[in-house]
Amino acid sequence: MIPGLSEWDSTGGFPDPLKEGVHSPVPGIVHVYPDRVAVIVTGKCATRCRFCLRRWMLTEPDLDGERLDRVIGYLRENVEIRDVLLTGGDPFMLDDQVIENLLVKFRAIPHIDIIRFGTRTISTLTVLSISMSPETKASSSEPIPICGNAPGSKSVRKYYL
C-alpha cells in the first residue's frame, strides 16, 4: 500500500486516470451517475497509497467558502441527486467542526437521503476520533457503522451521519 521512495515523486501515469475532470460540473463535484455525486472535500490524506487514483489532487485546498457555496448550489438545483459521497483525499483528515458543518449543510438539502464517507483512516490512522455536537448527533436517526477492510482488523467504529 505505501509507495517506495522512488514512487513519491512519480510523474508517470495519467494526471486524471478516472477522467473525473470531465464529470465535474463545478469544482469539488464529480457527477457520473444521475442520482449520486462524489464531493471532494479535501486533498489531505493519512497515507499516500501506491495505487491512489487521485494522487494528482493531494494538494487541493479544503472545500470551503465560495467553492462550498457552489457545491451546495449545484446539489440544491439537481433534485435527482439523493446520495452524496464525501471523499478526497480523506474527509476524516478535516477538523471535527468542518465535518460537522458539512453534514449540517448537506442534511439541509431535502432530497439528499444518503451521506457517505470515503475513508481509509480507520486502517491507516487508527487513533482517529470524530466528535460531533449533541445537536448534530440528535439530527441523525441511527449511528452508521464504518467498517475497515484492513486484513485482521476487528474494529468497527460508529459515527453519526
N, C-alpha and C positions, 0 to 999 in steps of 0.2 A: 504494500500500500504506500509506504513512504518512499519517495524517489531517492535515487543515489545522488551524490554530489554533482555528477555530470549532468543530471536532469534538471537541476534547479534553475539554470539559466537557459534551458532549452528554448530555441526559437523554431524548432521543427514543428511539423504538423500544420493544421489549418487554424487560422485565427478564430474562427467561429464554427467548429465542426458540426454543430447541430443546426446551423443556419438560423439561430434564434433572432438575429437582427432582421431577417425578412418577415418574421412574425411579431414584430414589436411595434404596435401602433403608436405607443407613447413610451418614452424612456422608463424602464423599470417593469414593463409588462411583456410577457411572452404569451401570445394568444393563438394557439394552434387549433384547439378543439372548441366547438361553438359554446359549450356550457362551462368551460373551466379556463382558468388562466394561472400562469406562474408569475408571481410578483417577486422580482429580485430586490430584496430589502437591504442587502449589504454585500460587499466584496470580501469582508472578513471571513476567515475560516480557521478552525482549530488545527488543521493539518493541510498539507499540500499533497494530495493523492497523486500518484503517478498516472492514474487513469482519468484525472479530472478533465471534464469537457468544458469547464468554464475557467480554466487557468488564465485565459486572456483577460478576465474581468476581476481578478483578485484585488486590484487597486481601485475599483469603483467606489464612489462615496456611498454612505448610507442613504436610504430613501427618506428624505425629509423635505420640508419647505415646499417650494414650487413643484418639485418632482413628485412629491407625495400628493399634492393637490391635484395634479394632472392624472395620477393613477386613480385616485378616488373619483374624480370626474368621469373618467373612462368607465369605471365599474358601475357607477350610477346610471350612465347613459345606455349601457348594454345589459338590458334586463334578462337576457338569456343566460348570463353568467351566474352560476349558483355555487361554484366550487373554486376556492382560492387556495393555491399552494404558496406559502411563504418560503422562499428559498434564497439562495445566494451563490456564493459564499455559504455562510451558515447563519440563519436568523438567531440562533441561540448565542451567538457571539455579541449580540447587541445588549445594551443595558436593559435591565428588567423593565424600567419605566418606558423605554422605547417600545419594547414588545407589547406592553400593556396598552400604550397609546395606539399602536397599530391595530390591536384586537378591538379596541373600542371603536375606532373609525370603520373598520371593516364590518363589524357586527351591526353598525348603524345603517347599513345598506340592506333594505328589506329582502331583496331577492337572493342574497348570499346565504346559503344554507350550510355550507361546509367550509371550514378554515383548517388547513393542514400545515404542518411544518415539515420541510425537507431538511433533515439534520443528520449529522454523523457525530455530534458531540457526545452522545450517550456512550459511544465506544471509543472516542478519541480524547475526550476531556471529561472523564468520569466524575470529577468533583463538582461539576456544574450544578447549580441550584437556581431555579427561577422563583422569584417571589412576586406575587400579584396582590393587589389590594383586595380587601374583603368584598368591595363593591363589584370588582371585575370577576372575582370568583363566583359571586352570587348571580351574575348575569348568565352563567353557563349552567345548563341543567345537570350535566354529569361530567366527571373527570374523563379525559380521553387518555388512554394508555398510549405511551410512545415506547415502542419496543426496539431494542437494538438487534442487529444481526451479526454481531461480533461472535466468532466461534467461542463457545464455552461461557458466554455471558448469560448470567441468570437474573440480571437486574431488569426490572420493569419499573419505569418511573412514570408517575401520573402528573399531568399538567392540565389545568383547566383552560379550555379553549372557548 
